[in-house]
């Protein structure tokens, strides 16, 4: 009788442990699904120390709507204005491209900024996110050349990378750098001028405008979207 009771307790304990394991597995699946659907959830899943407030929540919602309009070929144009150190680049320039290419691996993105060095830094951050195991669990079908897509001919450099076996790519371009030959579904512009000193220069402002008009804008495909994010230093800026 004592043996039967002990066996029963062992069986119950085993069932409980299995139930807990299944619950943890289901919870991870739910988290991954939420990260696939919501940009803020994706950021929190791929950056464990990320702290969001109402500004970040609203900005993520704006970017999500922008993305939906791009996919629907509605030709969205979005301007985001905020002071420095508000976390704009983390959402728009570092995490959004990775999330967008996860959801739509054939998306073609051109991301630009005031210098090639900064544009390439942002590109490296996007690649680092897509290289991570957390990203692979959320978007296993979107891979770039690296640990999860070692046997691929997909190109990958500091300023350019392709999604393996798909049509999508990401091209980083500093101000004044031509992007001929690269069509874009999404054009991201992160601070086209570096600071107030540059913004006060009429020559620089005109140079930014001509670069946008002659190089960047001509790359847009039918229905493509433009997302311009900046700190405003002058009333005659690109915005």
C-alpha positions, 0 to 999 in steps of 0.5 A, spaced: 500 500 500 505 504 501 509 503 495 502 504 491 502 511 494 509 513 493 508 511 485 502 515 485 505 521 488 511 520 483 506 519 477 503 526 479 509 529 480 511 527 473 505 530 470 506 536 474 513 537 471 510 535 464 505 540 465 509 546 467 514 544 461 508 545 456 506 551 459 513 554 459 513 552 452 507 555 450 508 561 453 515 562 449 510 561 443 506 566 445 511 571 446 514 570 439 508 570 436 506 577 440 513 579 437 512 578 430 505 582 430 508 588 435 514 592 434 514 594 441 514 587 443 519 585 438 524 590 441 523 588 448 524 580 446 530 582 443 533 587 448 532 585 455 533 591 458 529 596 454 524 600 458 519 603 454 514 609 456 508 612 453 513 616 447 516 609 445 509 606 445 506 611 441 512 611 436 512 604 435 504 604 433 506 610 428 511 605 425 507 599 425 501 603 421 507 606 416 509 599 415 502 596 414 501 602 409 508 600 405 505 593 405 499 595 402 502 600 397 499 606 400 505 610 399 505 613 406 509 619 408 511 620 415 515 625 419 517 624 426 520 630 430 523 629 437 529 632 441 536 628 441 536 622 446 529 620 446 530 613 443 528 615 436 533 611 433 533 605 437 526 604 434 526 607 427 533 605 425 535 599 429 529 595 431 524 597 425 528 594 419 530 587 423 522 587 424 520 589 418 525 584 414 522 578 419 515 580 417 516 581 410 523 578 407 522 581 400 522 588 403 527 593 400 530 598 405 534 604 404 536 607 410 540 614 410 543 619 415 548 625 415 554 621 415 556 614 412 560 612 418 553 613 422 549 610 417 554 604 417 553 603 425 546 603 424 546 597 419 551 593 424 546 594 429 540 591 425 545 586 423 547 584 430 539 584 432 538 579 426 544 575 428 541 573 435 538 567 437 532 571 440 531 573 433 532 566 429 526 564 434 521 569 432 523 570 425 526 563 423 525 564 415 529 571 415 536 570 415 542 573 413 549 571 412 552 568 418 551 563 424 543 561 421 545 562 414 552 559 413 551 556 406 548 562 402 550 566 397 547 572 400 551 578 400 553 582 407 558 588 408 558 594 413 553 598 409 549 592 405 546 585 406 541 581 403 536 576 406 538 569 404 534 566 399 529 572 398 529 578 395 529 583 401 535 587 402 538 593 407 542 598 404 545 604 408 547 610 405 551 617 408 549 624 406 551 625 399 552 618 397 549 615 391 544 609 391 543 608 384 541 601 382 537 600 388 530 600 388 526 601 395 520 599 398 522 603 404 526 609 405 528 611 412 532 618 413 535 618 420 537 625 422 539 628 415 543 634 418 548 632 424 547 638 429 545 645 429 551 648 426 550 644 420 543 646 419 545 653 420 549 652 413 545 654 407 550 650 403 549 644 407 541 645 407 541 645 399 546 639 399 541 635 403 535 637 399 538 636 392 541 629 395 534 627 397 531 629 391 536 627 386 538 620 389 534 618 394 527 620 392 528 617 385 529 610 388 522 609 390 518 604 387 510 604 386 507 605 393 513 605 397 514 609 404 518 615 406 519 615 414 523 621 416 526 622 423 530 628 425 531 633 431 529 640 428 535 645 428 532 650 422 525 652 419 528 651 412 531 644 413 529 637 409 522 637 413 
